[in-house]
């Protein structure tokens, strides 16, 4: 009686390696289906709800939307109570404290407002339409009023940063270690940046990506300051307004304004021990087709394991004949 085929040692190792490979985030490109969202100006990945992204219109009521990236549909509309009428909401970020930060920091007249605002509220545990009490912080810049569209909360320190928007180049501004409602929060210039429409810190806090209408750049984040910079692959969009990291840091999500606007995913190259590099490994213009090197690697492992299995079975058959 012939013995049953068995897996060779090499094939077993390859198969186990493929099965043990860490899963890649399944967030894909998607289209925002909600017809109320016509000026999506900020984007942030939810920490509490995988696959969900927060966004908002720039000139709107005090409200934000939670979008399911799998369907593009709104799964929650959160109305903010306890804040004034927003002027120009331009950015959104989720902090390590579990709060959602909304930056009402736009100033299209470049210095017409003596101050701007940041609103925060705890990220809801359950996603449904609701009204929540938010906290409002008053913000000023140490060197005078200016227009801005990018606000980023560092995932480790919780400190808030704002990048101003100017065609001749803007500044990166650092907020106080902790925001206060007792008075004005003064943001101080700590670096020079190009024209910026949005920005995002990597989940490990080691990289800062800033995007503009036609390009994006990544910066090493070292001791709370900008380090070496490098090009980041970004899609060309109608009005490039937003950028966010996926929660696992494996990709960047780029958003734009307009009705049924599209959020495009750009996969990131793997680095050695430090995580992911913000140099794009591939992009997609619709839901799917991401060119992710890690996925390719795992596929090669599976194919190699299958090949080894087939070869092993063939040898067994020859021996049995």
Number of C-alpha atoms within 10 A of each C-alpha: 4 9 8 7 14 12 17 15 12 14 22 16 14 20 21 14 15 19 13 10 13 11 10 13 15 15 23 24 24 26 21 24 17 16 11 14 22 18 21 32 29 33 31 26 25 23 18 15 16 16 19 25 24 25 29 26 23 25 17 16 16 23 19 23 24 25 26 21 22 15 14 21 17 23 18 18 19 21 16 20 15 12 16 12 11 20 18 22 30 29 34 34 29 26 24 15 12 15 18 23 25 27 27 27 28 26 22 14 9 14 14 11 17 11 18 25 22 24 23 22 19 16 20 17 8 11 16 13 14 13 12 16 13 20 17 21 19 18 23 20 20 12 10 12 18 24 20 31 28 30 28 29 23 24 20 14 14 16 17 22 22 25 27 29 26 17 8 8 12 20 21 23 20 21 19 13 11 10 19 14 10 8 10 16 23 18 20 19 19 14 14 14 18 20 23 27 27 33 31 29 24 26 19 15 17 20 23 22 25 26 24 20 19 13 16 24 21 25 20 18 18 12 8 14 13 18 16 10 14 15 14 22 20 25 22 14 18 14 18 22 26 31 33 29 24 27 22 15 20 26 31 28 26 25 30 25 22 17 16 19 23 24 30 27 32 30 30 25 18 18 10 7 6 9 17 21 21 30 21 22 18 19 24 18 18 15 18 15 13 22 16 20 15 18 14 11 12 20 13 14 20 19 14 17 23 17 13 20 20 16 15 18 17 13 11 16 13 8 9 10 6
